[in-house]
Amino acid sequence: MNWDAIKAIVLDIDGILTDGKIGYCGSTEVKFFHVRDGHGLKLAMRAGIKVGILSGRSSEANRTRAAELGLDFLYEGKKDKREAFRILLEEQNLKAEECLYMGDDVVDIPVLVQSGVAVTVADAPEIMDKYADFRTALPGGGGAVREVVERLLKEQNKWNGLMERYIS
């Protein structure tokens, strides 16, 4: 696990940026995103780290949240995450070892095993421990992304500089 090599954070959505639950109001899909996860991603982008999404599902809620945060990329509706990750790397001019990937279920394993830092969340199935470098203390949709972003920024010695605007 080489934190210094990380240039991009790649996230699954359902179970990572959300708690994995999907609600419907008529034909409209409803998802809830944690505000601290969003702020963490903004901090990462301010530090020069690319941030984006690789999701097996397509959703207007996904697109709305990605646009609201100003994410660098959004790959959705990608059932074959291995192939989607290959395309992402090519299009974003990245190497797999330059990516931190967060996934919560077995469909994420093909990307986790290729990534420079592989993370799963507190409430992920036990099998994920075999393929992730570590498991967060917080659950998906409950601040786990922020937890990981803070660790990354601290490992890269970028955290204190980012905090100056808030504490000085």
C-alpha positions in Angstrom: 0.0 0.0 0.0 1.7 3.2 -1.2 -0.3 6.2 -0.2 2.1 8.6 -1.8 1.4 7.1 -5.3 -2.3 7.8 -5.1 -3.5 10.4 -7.7 -7.1 9.4 -7.9 -10.0 8.2 -5.6 -12.4 5.9 -7.4 -15.6 5.1 -5.6 -18.5 2.8 -5.9 -21.7 4.6 -5.0 -24.3 2.2 -3.5 -22.9 1.0 -0.2 -20.0 3.5 -0.3 -21.4 7.0 -0.8 -24.8 5.7 0.3 -25.8 3.1 2.9 -26.7 0.8 0.0 -30.5 1.3 0.4 -32.4 2.5 -2.7 -35.9 4.1 -2.3 -38.5 4.8 -4.9 -41.1 7.5 -4.9 -43.2 6.6 -7.9 -40.6 6.3 -10.7 -38.0 8.5 -8.9 -35.1 6.9 -7.2 -34.1 8.3 -3.8 -30.6 8.0 -2.3 -29.1 9.7 0.7 -25.5 10.9 0.7 -23.5 12.0 3.8 -22.5 15.7 3.7 -19.1 15.0 5.3 -18.2 12.5 2.6 -18.9 15.2 0.0 -16.8 17.7 1.9 -14.0 15.2 2.2 -14.1 14.7 -1.6 -13.9 18.5 -2.1 -10.8 18.5 0.1 -9.2 15.8 -1.9 -9.9 17.7 -5.1 -8.4 20.9 -3.6 -5.3 18.8 -2.8 -5.0 17.9 -6.5 -6.4 14.4 -6.3 -8.8 13.3 -9.0 -12.1 12.0 -7.7 -14.8 10.0 -9.4 -17.3 7.2 -9.5 -17.4 3.8 -11.0 -20.8 2.3 -10.5 -22.7 -0.7 -11.7 -26.0 1.1 -11.6 -27.1 4.2 -13.5 -29.2 6.8 -11.6 -30.2 10.4 -11.8 -29.3 10.7 -8.2 -25.7 9.5 -9.0 -25.4 12.1 -11.8 -26.9 14.9 -9.6 -24.4 14.2 -6.7 -21.4 13.9 -9.1 -22.3 17.2 -10.7 -23.0 18.9 -7.4 -19.5 17.9 -6.1 -17.8 18.7 -9.4 -16.3 15.2 -9.7 -13.6 14.6 -12.3 -15.3 11.5 -13.8 -18.5 9.4 -13.6 -18.7 5.9 -15.1 -22.1 4.4 -14.3 -24.1 1.4 -15.5 -20.9 -0.6 -15.7 -21.7 -4.2 -14.9 -18.2 -5.4 -15.8 -16.1 -3.3 -13.4 -12.9 -4.8 -14.5 -13.4 -3.6 -18.1 -14.8 -0.3 -16.9 -11.8 0.3 -14.7 -9.5 -0.4 -17.7 -11.3 2.2 -19.7 -11.3 4.6 -16.8 -7.5 4.3 -16.5 -7.0 4.9 -20.2 -9.3 7.8 -20.4 -8.1 9.5 -17.2 -4.4 8.8 -18.0 -3.9 6.9 -14.7 -2.2 3.7 -13.7 -4.0 1.2 -11.4 -1.5 1.7 -8.7 -2.2 5.4 -8.7 -5.9 4.7 -7.7 -7.5 4.3 -4.3 -10.6 2.3 -4.8 -13.5 1.9 -2.3 -15.9 -0.9 -2.8 -18.4 -2.8 -0.6 -19.3 -6.0 -2.3 -17.9 -8.9 -4.5 -18.6 -7.0 -7.7 -15.8 -4.6 -6.6 -13.2 -7.3 -6.1 -11.7 -7.1 -9.7 -11.0 -3.4 -9.2 -9.9 -3.7 -5.5 -7.1 -6.2 -6.4 -5.7 -3.9 -9.1 -5.7 -0.7 -7.1 -2.8 0.9 -5.3 -4.9 1.2 -2.1 -8.0 -1.0 -1.8 -10.6 -0.1 0.9 -13.9 -1.6 2.0 -16.4 -0.3 4.5 -17.3 -1.4 8.1 -20.6 -3.0 7.0 -19.2 -4.8 3.9 -19.4 -8.6 3.8 -16.6 -10.5 5.6 -15.2 -11.8 2.3 -14.1 -8.3 1.3 -11.3 -8.4 3.9 -9.4 -10.8 1.8 -9.3 -8.3 -1.1 -9.1 -4.9 0.7 -6.0 -3.4 2.3 -8.2 -2.2 5.2 -11.8 -1.9 6.4 -13.1 1.5 7.6 -14.4 2.1 11.1 -17.5 3.8 9.7 -20.2 2.3 7.4 -20.9 3.1 3.8 -23.0 6.2 3.6 -22.1 7.1 7.2 -18.8 9.0 6.7 -16.5 6.1 5.6 -15.4 8.1 2.5 -14.4 11.1 4.7 -12.5 8.7 7.0 -10.5 7.4 4.0 -9.9 10.9 2.5 -8.6 12.2 5.8 -6.2 9.3 6.1 -5.0 9.7 2.5 -4.5 13.4 2.9 -2.6 12.9 6.2 -0.4 10.2 4.7 0.4 12.5 1.8 1.1 15.4 4.2 -1.6 17.6 2.7 -4.1 17.6 5.6 -2.6 20.4 7.7 -2.3 22.8 4.7 -5.9 22.2 3.8 -7.1 22.9 7.4 -5.4 26.3 7.5 -8.4 28.0 5.9 -10.6 26.7 8.7 -8.5 27.1 11.8 -6.3 30.1 11.2 
